[in-house]
């Protein structure tokens, strides 16, 4: 079996956009139609959206940035709280000439997407979040007690020294722990993503996503006071967050639909791309979203 690294469609354009929050955000975009912004997670970059981007670009405009500090975006010393990164995302959207969009997110991207939706609620048509907690939103404290999230507290200069030159070993632990199929992500994908974080400063910037969690929790407790009203699709991998993703989002939003991808762990785009793409497309393209709906 041959493997190839994930890659966004070759027809996509690329730009680096200045964020007023102090970062240079690399973004690729293409297609035509309603705008969909995709926010990737940790241990990956924007190329992780390759299956979804290839499908949606047929009849949507797809906008896929690298989060600050990851991929080809700049690595500032600070600003990794998700409220600041939401400002980065807004700069990308408006600089490209867009305003109101769909937002699809996974992992750390969920946290940025939630901040974005809370700060700019009238700019989000519908929101998709996949398989990750939101700092400060229950059952956050229970999740923190799970030894499986050891990496939330693994950061700092000593951690950087420990993983230098061993990035693939470090990420293998994360990929394997949260995958239902240990062959996914595949070898080429793992090598590709590990190499992007192995750049000088890459692990420091990646770890900074986690060091910001305490501030994120404080910000989210304020955001939670005003519930999101746009339709939200909460997707969990059966072998990972499962229905818990919807439980989390029901704390912060009034119109949440639950979806569980059977047989998948955390890495939905790698483990179950066909099923996950179909779920997201179905939600984005649905003519109307009624409250208390549920996708099986």
C-alpha positions as CSV (number, residue, x, y, z in Angstrom):
1,X,0.0,0.0,0.0
2,X,1.4,3.4,-0.9
3,X,0.9,6.5,1.3
4,X,1.0,10.2,0.4
5,X,0.9,13.2,2.7
6,X,-2.3,15.1,3.0
7,X,-2.5,18.2,0.7
8,X,-5.1,20.8,0.0
9,X,-6.2,21.1,-3.7
10,X,-3.5,22.4,-6.0
11,X,-5.9,25.0,-7.4
12,X,-6.1,26.8,-4.1
13,X,-4.5,30.2,-3.8
14,X,-2.2,31.1,-0.9
15,X,-1.7,34.3,1.0
16,X,-0.1,35.4,4.3
17,X,-2.4,37.9,6.1
18,X,-1.4,40.2,8.9
19,X,-3.5,39.9,12.0
20,X,-3.9,43.1,14.1
21,X,-3.4,40.7,17.1
22,X,0.3,40.3,16.1
23,X,0.7,37.4,13.8
24,X,1.1,36.6,10.1
25,X,-1.4,34.0,9.2
26,X,-0.8,31.7,6.2
27,X,-4.1,30.8,4.5
28,X,-5.1,28.9,1.4
29,X,-8.5,29.3,-0.3
30,X,-10.4,28.2,-3.4
31,X,-13.7,27.1,-4.8
32,X,-16.8,29.3,-5.2
33,X,-20.1,29.6,-3.3
34,X,-20.9,30.0,0.4
35,X,-17.8,30.5,2.5
36,X,-16.6,27.7,4.8
37,X,-13.7,28.4,7.2
38,X,-11.9,25.3,8.5
39,X,-9.8,25.4,11.7
40,X,-7.4,22.6,12.3
41,X,-6.1,21.1,15.5
42,X,-2.9,20.2,17.3
43,X,-0.4,17.6,15.9
44,X,-1.7,18.7,12.4
45,X,-2.0,21.8,10.3
46,X,-4.4,23.1,7.6
47,X,-3.5,20.2,5.2
48,X,-5.5,17.9,7.5
49,X,-8.6,19.3,5.9
50,X,-7.7,17.9,2.5
51,X,-10.6,15.4,2.1
52,X,-13.2,18.0,3.2
53,X,-11.7,20.8,1.2
54,X,-11.6,18.8,-2.0
55,X,-15.3,17.9,-1.6
56,X,-16.7,21.3,-0.5
57,X,-14.7,23.4,-3.1
58,X,-17.1,22.0,-5.8
59,X,-19.8,24.4,-4.6
60,X,-18.4,26.4,-1.7
61,X,-15.6,28.8,-1.1
62,X,-13.2,27.1,1.2
63,X,-10.8,29.1,3.5
64,X,-8.2,27.1,5.4
65,X,-5.7,29.0,7.6
66,X,-2.8,27.7,9.7
67,X,-3.3,28.7,13.3
68,X,-0.7,31.0,14.7
69,X,2.5,29.2,15.5
70,X,1.6,26.2,13.3
71,X,2.4,25.3,9.7
72,X,3.4,28.3,7.7
73,X,2.0,31.0,10.0
74,X,4.3,33.0,12.1
75,X,5.4,32.0,15.6
76,X,4.9,35.0,17.9
77,X,6.0,34.8,21.5
78,X,2.5,35.2,22.8
79,X,-1.2,35.5,21.8
80,X,-2.0,31.7,21.9
81,X,-5.1,32.2,24.0
82,X,-8.1,31.3,21.7
83,X,-9.7,34.8,22.1
84,X,-6.6,36.3,20.4
85,X,-6.6,33.6,17.7
86,X,-10.2,34.4,17.0
87,X,-9.0,37.9,16.0
88,X,-6.5,36.2,13.7
89,X,-9.3,34.3,12.0
90,X,-11.5,37.4,11.7
91,X,-8.6,39.2,10.0
92,X,-8.3,36.3,7.5
93,X,-12.0,36.4,6.7
94,X,-12.3,40.1,6.2
95,X,-9.0,40.6,4.4
96,X,-10.2,38.0,1.8
97,X,-13.3,40.1,1.4
98,X,-15.8,37.8,3.2
99,X,-18.0,38.5,6.2
100,X,-20.5,35.8,7.3
101,X,-19.3,32.2,7.0
102,X,-19.7,28.6,8.0
103,X,-17.0,27.5,10.5
104,X,-15.8,23.9,10.8
105,X,-13.3,23.0,13.5
106,X,-11.4,20.0,15.0
107,X,-9.4,19.6,18.2
108,X,-7.7,22.9,19.3
109,X,-9.6,24.4,16.4
110,X,-12.8,23.9,18.3
111,X,-11.5,26.2,21.0
112,X,-10.7,28.9,18.5
113,X,-14.0,28.4,16.7
114,X,-15.9,28.7,20.0
115,X,-14.2,32.0,20.8
116,X,-14.8,33.2,17.3
117,X,-18.5,32.3,17.4
118,X,-18.9,33.9,20.8
119,X,-17.1,37.2,19.8
120,X,-18.7,37.4,16.3
121,X,-22.0,35.5,16.6
122,X,-23.6,37.3,13.7
123,X,-20.7,36.3,11.4
124,X,-21.2,32.6,11.8
125,X,-23.9,30.9,9.7
126,X,-23.5,27.5,11.3
127,X,-20.8,25.9,13.4
128,X,-19.3,22.4,13.3
129,X,-17.0,21.3,16.2
130,X,-15.3,17.9,16.3
131,X,-13.9,15.8,19.1
132,X,-12.3,18.0,21.7
133,X,-13.1,19.8,25.0
134,X,-13.5,23.5,25.5
135,X,-11.4,24.9,28.4
136,X,-13.6,25.9,31.3
137,X,-16.8,24.3,29.9
138,X,-18.0,21.2,31.8
139,X,-17.0,18.5,32.1
140,X,-13.6,20.3,31.7
141,X,-12.4,19.6,35.3
142,X,-13.3,15.9,34.9
143,X,-11.4,15.8,31.6
144,X,-8.3,17.3,33.2
145,X,-8.2,14.3,35.6
146,X,-7.9,11.8,32.7
147,X,-4.2,10.7,32.4
148,X,-4.8,10.5,28.7
149,X,-4.5,14.3,28.5
150,X,-1.0,14.4,30.0
151,X,0.1,16.5,27.0
152,X,-2.0,19.4,28.2
153,X,0.6,20.0,30.9
154,X,3.7,19.0,29.0
155,X,5.4,22.2,27.9
156,X,8.1,24.6,28.8
157,X,11.9,24.7,28.1
158,X,12.7,21.3,29.4
159,X,9.8,19.7,27.4
160,X,11.2,21.5,24.3
161,X,14.6,20.0,24.9
162,X,13.2,16.5,25.5
163,X,11.3,16.4,22.2
164,X,13.9,18.2,20.1
165,X,14.9,15.8,17.3
166,X,12.3,13.3,18.7
167,X,9.2,15.1,17.5
168,X,7.9,12.0,15.7
169,X,8.2,9.9,18.9
170,X,6.2,12.5,20.9
171,X,3.5,12.9,18.3
172,X,3.2,9.1,17.8
173,X,2.1,8.8,21.4
174,X,-0.7,11.4,20.8
175,X,-1.7,9.9,17.5
176,X,-1.8,6.4,18.8
177,X,-3.5,7.1,22.1
178,X,-6.4,8.9,20.4
179,X,-6.9,6.7,17.3
180,X,-9.2,3.7,17.0
181,X,-7.0,2.4,14.2
182,X,-3.2,2.6,15.0
183,X,-2.4,2.7,11.3
184,X,-4.1,6.1,11.1
185,X,-2.8,8.7,10.5
186,X,-0.6,6.8,8.1
187,X,3.3,7.0,7.9
188,X,3.5,9.7,5.3
189,X,1.0,11.8,7.2
190,X,2.8,11.4,10.5
191,X,6.2,12.3,8.9
192,X,4.7,15.3,7.2
193,X,3.1,16.8,10.3
194,X,6.0,15.9,12.6
195,X,8.4,17.8,10.2
196,X,6.2,20.9,10.3
197,X,6.5,21.1,14.1
198,X,10.2,20.2,14.0
199,X,11.1,23.6,12.5
200,X,13.0,26.0,14.8
201,X,10.5,27.3,17.4
202,X,7.7,25.0,16.2
203,X,7.4,23.0,19.4
204,X,7.5,26.0,21.6
205,X,4.7,27.5,19.6
206,X,2.7,24.3,19.6
207,X,3.1,23.9,23.4
208,X,1.8,27.5,23.7
209,X,-1.6,26.4,22.6
210,X,-1.8,24.5,25.9
211,X,-0.1,27.0,28.2
212,X,-3.0,29.3,27.3
213,X,-5.7,26.9,28.6
214,X,-6.0,28.6,32.0
215,X,-6.7,32.0,30.3
216,X,-9.0,30.3,27.8
217,X,-11.0,28.8,30.7
218,X,-11.5,32.3,32.2
219,X,-12.5,33.8,28.9
220,X,-14.9,30.9,28.1
221,X,-16.7,31.2,31.5
222,X,-17.6,34.8,30.4
223,X,-18.5,33.7,26.9
224,X,-20.8,30.9,28.3
225,X,-23.0,33.6,29.9
226,X,-24.4,34.3,26.4
227,X,-25.4,31.2,24.6
228,X,-24.7,30.7,20.9
229,X,-27.9,30.7,18.9
230,X,-26.6,29.6,15.5
231,X,-27.0,25.9,14.6
232,X,-24.2,23.8,15.9
233,X,-23.2,20.3,14.8
234,X,-21.2,18.5,17.5
235,X,-19.3,15.5,16.1
236,X,-17.5,12.9,18.2
237,X,-15.6,9.8,17.2
238,X,-17.2,6.7,18.6
239,X,-14.0,5.6,20.2
240,X,-13.1,9.1,21.5
241,X,-15.5,11.9,22.5
242,X,-18.6,10.3,21.0
243,X,-21.8,11.9,22.4
244,X,-19.8,13.9,24.9
245,X,-19.1,16.5,22.2
246,X,-22.7,17.4,22.1
247,X,-23.0,17.5,25.9
248,X,-20.2,20.0,26.0
249,X,-21.7,22.2,23.3
250,X,-25.1,22.1,25.0
251,X,-23.6,24.1,27.8
252,X,-22.8,27.0,25.5
253,X,-25.3,26.8,22.6
254,X,-29.1,26.5,22.3
255,X,-29.4,24.6,18.9
256,X,-27.0,21.6,19.0
257,X,-27.2,18.5,16.8
258,X,-25.3,15.4,17.8
259,X,-23.4,13.1,15.5
260,X,-21.2,10.2,16.3
261,X,-18.9,8.7,13.7
262,X,-18.9,5.0,14.1
263,X,-15.6,3.2,14.4
264,X,-13.5,6.4,14.5
265,X,-11.2,7.7,17.2
266,X,-10.1,11.4,17.4
267,X,-8.6,11.7,14.0
268,X,-11.8,11.9,12.0
269,X,-10.3,13.2,8.7
270,X,-7.8,10.4,8.7
271,X,-9.8,7.5,10.2
272,X,-13.3,8.0,8.6
273,X,-13.0,10.8,6.0
274,X,-15.9,9.7,3.8
275,X,-18.4,9.5,6.6
276,X,-17.2,12.7,8.3
277,X,-17.3,14.7,5.1
278,X,-20.8,13.5,4.4
279,X,-21.9,14.5,7.9
280,X,-20.5,18.0,7.5
281,X,-21.8,18.5,4.0
282,X,-25.2,17.4,5.1
283,X,-25.3,19.9,7.9
284,X,-23.9,22.8,6.0
285,X,-26.2,22.3,3.0
286,X,-29.4,21.5,4.9
287,X,-32.1,23.9,3.9
288,X,-33.1,24.5,7.5
289,X,-31.9,23.4,10.9
290,X,-34.6,22.8,13.6
291,X,-33.8,22.8,17.3
292,X,-33.3,19.5,19.1
293,X,-32.5,17.8,15.8
294,X,-30.2,14.8,15.9
295,X,-28.1,13.2,13.2
296,X,-27.7,9.5,13.5
